């Protein structure tokens, strides 16, 4: 195994361990802490901090610490959130969610930068197109990373499944589940009893240990990339002010101004699944012990389809994958508007997250590669902008979760999806008119010189 792939696997396994803990906790927040809207408020605060962090911290920390140590420090912020859940209150969860949010944007920007730099360096040595190697590395990463949801949610379901948390539900209560749910997240979910504190502590102990292992793995075994710092090639490093402002300077590029809708929609759709589907469909009709199982279905299809997207993209181009993802989510949204959750239709509860995960694999793999290749010379700023707009999508979605009915949220999701696809079409058009730029939906091309741009 070559060193580049080994480092990709180290990053992937580190994120697997970290998000086994965080993913499981995020899925349970709106159901476990439903009283007074604490769970949803924590998630909204968390992604508000991500938004602020995305504006300033990623380029700054990556320049000061390099990608490796930015990842290590940021991962440590996630561990504090697990610790805060041991005594869940406004005074512990809100501060630790802010700390996690501040670390999230640098974590993901450093990860995306690391994979892009590693992939391009490997491609240069092998005489291959940088786009193909980067695409492959992102596919491997998301194959491993997305399986975190499988393990994190499996752990929560096995732990909480030891005692029943669901009382009998009437037909009248079922009518208030799904798209008709207007309980506004501040009232306890129908008929659901909270798991015992002993089980909650057991789960949190497992999650915290997983997070600590992630930090140690990356700190001990990940190799720094040679050019992940501005002055690594003997060039004069930009000033701190210039580094921070680089995130906003990139908006001069019309392509970025259009592409912000893609990460915005990514935030909206992930927030809906984590905050609304788990509470208004799964917990409402089946009970909190089923949340983990349905999210396993999402994570499993997401992981498999992430790898599949990485393999198909060089042959199909990016546009057919985006169309497939958009059509899949469009179909799911319409079906969720029409379907009334029924415990007798158990399989349907798993079909929706499965299809949702397949489409989300497109957004996660293709969006990251799209930003990495289109803005190859400004990777840190580009990925910071990506996380900023994705976080904004989370903040808005979790923010209105407390006062909008589910069917209204689904219509909003539908509108943002259509706008995002129209914006991507605009970028595709701009790229086709500029022969000096890589085409946003092109297939595989060979490398073009030492400083050639890789084609999309």
N, C-alpha and C positions, 0 to 999 in steps of 0.2 A: 504493500500500500504506500503510495507516495505521500510526502509530508503535507501537501496541500489538502488532500482528502482527509488525512488524519486530523488536521486542525478543524476542518469543517465538521467532522464527527464529534470532536470535543465540544465545540460550540453547541452543536445540536443536542448532545446528551446533557449538557449543562442547562440548556433551556427546557429540555424534557423534565428534568428533576424540579426546576424552579416552578414551571407552570403546571406540573402535576399538583402542586400545592395551591398556587394562585388561581388556576382555572377552576378547581373544585370549590374554593371559597367564593369566587365570583358568582358561580352558578347558584349558590345557596343564599347569597346575601338577601335578595328580595323575598325569599320564602322564610328564611330563618329569623330575620329581623324585620318582620312586616309591621309590627306595632309602631305607631307614630311615624311610619315611613323611614325608619332609620336605615334599613338596607339600601333602599333606592337613593337616599340622600348621600350615603357613603360612596356609592358608585358614581354619583354625579360629581361629588367633591373630588374624588380620585381623578376623574378624567378632566375636570377643570384644572387641576394641578398639572396634568399631562400637557394640556393646551399651553399653559404659561411656560412650562419647562421647554416645550418645543420651540418657543420663540428665541430663547437665549442659550440654553445650556448645552445642547449636543455639540455644535462646532467648538465651543469653548472647552468642554471637558475632553473631547477627542484630541484637540490640539495639545492640551496640557498633560494628559495621562496616556494618550494612545488608546487604540481600540480595546486592547486586552483589559487594561486596568479600569477603563470606563465601564466595561461589562461587569467586572468584579464589584466595583463600588455600587453600581446600580442594582445588581442582584441583592446586595445586602439590604437595600431599602425595601425590597419585597419581603424579606424575612421579618422585618419589623411589623409589617401588616399582619402576618400570621400570629405574631406575639400579641398584638393588640386585640385579636379576637378572643384571647383567653379570658379577658374581662370586657365583654362587649358593652360599650356605652358611647354616648356622644363624645365623651372626653378622651376616650382611647381610640375609637375607630376613625374619627374625623382627622386627628393629627397624624396617625399612622397612614391613613389613605392619602393625605397630602404628601407625606414623605415618599410613599410608593409612586405617586404621580410624578413627583420631581425626578425620580430615578428612571421612570419608564421611557421617556423620550430619548435620553442619552443611551439607554440600553439598546433600544431598537435601532437607533441611528448607527451606533457602533457596530452592531451585528450586521446590518445591511452593508455598511462600508467595508467591514472585514471580509465578508463573502465576495463583494464586488472586486476589491483589490486582489484578494487571493485568486479568484477566478481569472481575472485579466492577466495576472502574473503567470499563472499556470498555462494559459492559452498562448502567451508570448513564447514560453519555453517550448511548447509542443507544436507551434506553428498552426494553431487552430484559431477559429473565430472566437473572440472574447465573449460575444453574446451567447454562444453555445455552451461554453464552460460555465459562465455565470448562471445561465438558466439551469444547468444541470445541478450546480451546487445549491441553488435555492430550492430545487425540487427535492434534493436529499435532505436539506435542512427541514423543510416543512413536512416531509414524510415522517421524520423522527419527532419533530416538535408537536405536530398536531395530535400525535398519539398520546401526548400528555393528558389531553382531555379524557381519553379512555381510562387511564390509570387513576387520575384524580377523582373522576366521577364514580368509577368502580369502587374505590376505597370508601367514598362517602355513602354510597348505596349499601355496601356490605355492613358498614358500621351502624348506620341508622336503621337498617333492615332487621336488626336484632330485636327491636320492640316495635309494635304497631304504632303508627302516628296518625292513623286515619280513622275517623268515625264514619258511621253510616251517612250517605248523602241522598237527598231526596231529588225527585225529578225537578222540582222548583229550583233547587240550588244549582242543578246542572245547567239550567237555562241562563244563569248569570255567569257561566264560564265562557271562555273563548272570546270571540269578537264582541260579545255582548257585555263583557266584564267592565263595569264602571265603578268598581269598589275603590278605585283611586289609590291602591297600594298602601293606604293608611289603616285599613281594617284587616284583622286576621283573615286568612284565606278560609273559605267555608270548610268547617268540619276537620280542620287539620290541627293536630296537637303537636306542640314543640317537643323534639327529642329531649331525653334527659340530659342534665348537665354533665354527667359522667361520660356519656357517649360523645358529647360535643368536645370535651377535653381530650378524649382518646383520638378523635379525628384531628384536632389541632396539633397534638403532639406528633402525629405521623407527618402532617404537612410541614411543620416547622423543621423536623429532621431532614426532610427532602430538600428544603430550601438551603439549609446549611451545607449539605453535600454538594449542591450545585455550585455554591460559591467556592468551595475547596477544590472541586474538579477543575474549574476554569483557571483559578489562581495557580494551581500546581502544574497543569499539563498543557495549557494553551500557549502556543508560541506567538510572540508579537509579529505583526507583518511589518516588513521593512519600510514601506512607504505609507504607513498609516498616520504619519505625523508630517506637517508641512515642511519642517526643516530637515527631514531625514535624508534628502538628496543633496544637501549642502546649499539649498536655497534659503533666502532670507524669509523668516516666518512673518506673516502679517501681524499687525497690531491686534491687541485684544478687542478694541472697538471694531476694527474691520472684520474680525472673526465673528463677532456677535451679529453685526449688521449684514453679514453674508446671507443669512437666512431670508432677510427681507429684500435684499438686492435682486435675488433670483426672480422676483415678481416682474421684473422688466421683461422677462421672457413670456411671450403670449401663450406659449404652450403650457407653462406652469399655471397660468391664470385659468386656463380651461381645465387642466387635469385635476385641480383641487377638488372637483366634484366626485372623482373616483374614491379617494380616501374618505371624503365626507360620507358617501353612501356606505362605505365599508364600516364606518363607525355606527351608522344608523342600524344596519342590518344585524351586526353583532350584538348591539345593545337590545334590540328587540328579542332576539333569541334568548339572551342571558337574563333579561329582566322581565319580559312580558310572556314569552312562550312558556318558560319554566313555571311562572306563577299562575297565569290566567288559564292556561290549558292543562299542563301536567299536574301541578300541585292542587289546583282547584278540583279537578275531576278524579285524580288517582291518589294523591298524597305525596308528601315531600320525599319519601323513600324512592319514588320513581324518577325523580329529577336526574339523579346520577345515571340511571340506565338509559334514558332517552338522550342525554348529552353524550353518552358513550357512542351512540349511533351517529351523532353529528361528528364527533371527533374521528371515528374510524373511517367514515367515508371521506372526511376532509383530508386525512393523512394519505389515504390511498390515491385520491384524485389529485393531490398536490404532486405526488411523484409522477402520475400519469400526465399531468399538464407539462411538467418539465421535459418528458420524453416526446410528447406530441407537438409541442410548440415549434421545434425546428422544421417540422414537415407541414404543419397546417398554417403556420403564421399565428399571430396573436388575435386577429379580429374574429375568426370563427370561434375561438375559445371564449372571448368576451360575449359574443352573441349567445352561445350556449348557456353561459352563466346567467345572463340577463333573462333569457326565456325561462330558465328553471326557477329563478326567484319570482318572476312575474306569475308563473303558474301557481307557485306555493302561496303567494299573497292572496290571489283570487280565491283559492281553495280554502284558506284560513278564514276569509271573510264569510264564506258560505257554510262552513262546517260547524256544527255544535258538538263539542267534546262529549263523548259517551264512553264510560268505562268498558262497555261491551265491545267497543271497537278498539281494542288494545293495540293492535298492529299499526293503526293509523297514527298513533302518538309517536311511533318510531319512524314512520315513513317521512314525515315532514322534516325532522332534524337531519335525516339521512340525505334528502334532496338538498336541504339548506347547506349542509356541509360540502356537498359536491360543487355547488355554485360558489361557496365561499373560498374553495381551493383556487378557483380562477382569480378572484380578487386578490388573494394573498400572494400567490406566486407571480402572476402577470403584472400586477401593480408595482411590486417591488422591483422586478426586472426592468419594467418600463421606465421607472424613475432612475434607476441605476445606469441605464444605457443612454437615455436621452440627455441626462445631465451628468455625464461621466466626469467632467472636469470640476463639478461642484457637488460631489456626492454627499458630503456631510450636510450641506445646506438643503439639498433636495430631499434627503430622507428626513431632515428635521421638519421641513414643510409638510411632508407626507404625514408624519405623526401628529403634527399640529392640527391638520384638518380632520384626520381620523378621530383625534381626541375631541374636536369640536362636535363631530357627529355623535359621539358617546354622550357628551355633556348635554346637548340639546335633547337627545332621545330619553336619557334618564331624567332630565329636568322636567319635561312635560309628562313623564310617566305617572306623576302623582295627581294630575287633574284632567287627563284625557281618557276617553274610552278606548278600548283596544281597536275597534274598527276604524277610529279616526287615525290612530297610529299606523295602521296598515295602509290607509289611503296616502298618508304622508310618505311612507316608505315607497309606495308605488310612484309617486311624483318625483322623488329624488332619484330613483333608479332611471326613469326616463330622461331626466335632465343629464345625469352622468353619462349615459350612453350617447346622447346627442353631443356632449362636450368631447367625448373620445372620438367621435366621428369628425369633429372639427379639427382635432389634433392630427388625425389621419390625413385630412385634406391638406393641412399646412405642411406636413412632412412630404407629401407627394409633390408639392410645388417647390420644394427646396432640395435640389440635387446634392447639396453638400451635407445634408443631414441624414441620419439613419431613418428608414421608413418604419413607422410605428407598427406596422403589421406585416412586415416582410418576412420571408422565410430565411433559411440558412444561407449565409454567404461566407466566403473566405476572408481571412485577415488581409487588410490592405495597408501594408507598411508598418513601420514601427509606431507611428502616431495615428494610424487610421482609426476612424470611429467604427465601432461594431454595429452591424445592421440589425434591426429588430425584425 
